[in-house]
């Protein structure tokens, strides 16, 4: 009926109005409005009251719990020690635009609470988070120390313990320099922290400050002379000091003599040093030189590249790299590196001397090669001889030039000189296969029984160096040499005719007729 529909409509309108009023007024006022609006209908009034009761209960729960983002920010602040932030909703500014405001509500933690959070992170293995907490503890304790009146020693000792904790966390992620700095700060506040002094000594040795590390061990052992671990570590530091000095002496001898054995001995000493002190940059750079001196130019070059990727970029590393390239025979690249050093340091005498020497060596070697190609073997020998004087500090390059000069001697049929040059080449570089083959060929031409036996040994050495790829060639040459060895006991008509074994047919006929 129309009257029922009208009553229902009035009820719905009144409920909506009362819900809106419930958001602005207290519970008593809301109830009064309901009674006034629907006083003639008890059933409708009761329905409205029930609805408003549900709304009121929901509002009360929301007020008691608070906004969820705010609670999460509060909890996170307590865990991390960072101030909580409460973000307001977008509010109208009256001009149709909206503005978002951010308000910080700092949650202040004491230095001890920050330290406790750092200890928890340290135990979990989250060392970076521990460092962050210890840093906050240090900052907070510094404020406490600066504002303290009267006796400050307890606050200073507590600050020293925070630096100690942070140094341990830095050490766990191999940040040794930061850890050493924290150890120094801790000891400046509390010199009695002998455990921290030993930790600093060990890390000083690790980063290559071996002398400082030894001094630190000695200071620590004054108060704890029976510490077996500290005594052992101090002796180990002294040992690598001696080995580094020995390696330096070997490299000095190598530069004077060019003997690869000196480079190998230096390398053996440096491997021991770096086993104890893996971040000793000076030892790593000397190892680059030792690798090059030992004939391991590729490894030396790779190590210099690794050092440069780690941030080591100075004239010293560029000089070592230039030397490695020189050892590998890459003269053009070596010259470029020397020029790069000189562009930044024009007065660098070592770079200038190296640049001049490599440039002159390159010019003389290329001159000898040009004479050889034009069959001017005597001029080629002269140029190669000058190049050898310039390559005295580079055994690998010197071995190649000796072999080139040996080939020129062979073309002039001076096989004794050829054998002498090849012998020097294999002395400088025992892995130089070409020199063995060149010497064997000249010895076969010389033809004496002893020469042929030596030639067979040279063929076999060549085969060992070349492996399977030269097996068939070596077998054929060895068989031919053994056949010639049997003939060596017969009359030597070459010797009777006074012609060399590689004489042409015309030369043999001329000697026979003469």
Secondary structure, 3 states (H helix, E strand, C coil): CHHHHHHHHHHHHHHHHHHHHHCCCCHHHHHHHHHHHCCCCHHHHHHHHHHHHHHHHHHHHHHHHCCHHHHHHHHHHHHHCCCEEEECCCEECCCCCEECCEEEECCCCCHHHHHHHHHHHHHHCCHHHHHHHHHHHHHHHHHHHHHCCCCCHHHHHHHHHHHHHHHHHHHHCCCHHHHHHHHHHHHHHCCCCHHHHHHHHHHHHHCCCHHHHHHHHHHHHHHCCCCHHHHHHHHHHHHHHHHHHHHHHHHHHHHHHCCHHHHHHHHHHHHHHHHHCCCCHHHHHHHHHHHHHCCCHHHHHHHHHHHHHCCCCCHHHHHHHHHHHHHCCCHHHHHHHHHHHHHHCCCCHHHHHHHHHHHHHHHHHHHHHHHHHCCCHHHHHHHHHHHHHHCCCCHHHHHHHHHHHHHHHHHCCCHHHHHHHHHHHHHHCCCCHHHHHHHHHHHHHHCCHHHHHHHHHHHHHHHHHHHHHHHHHHHHHHHHHHHHHHHCCCCCHHHHHCCCCCCCHHHHHHHHHC
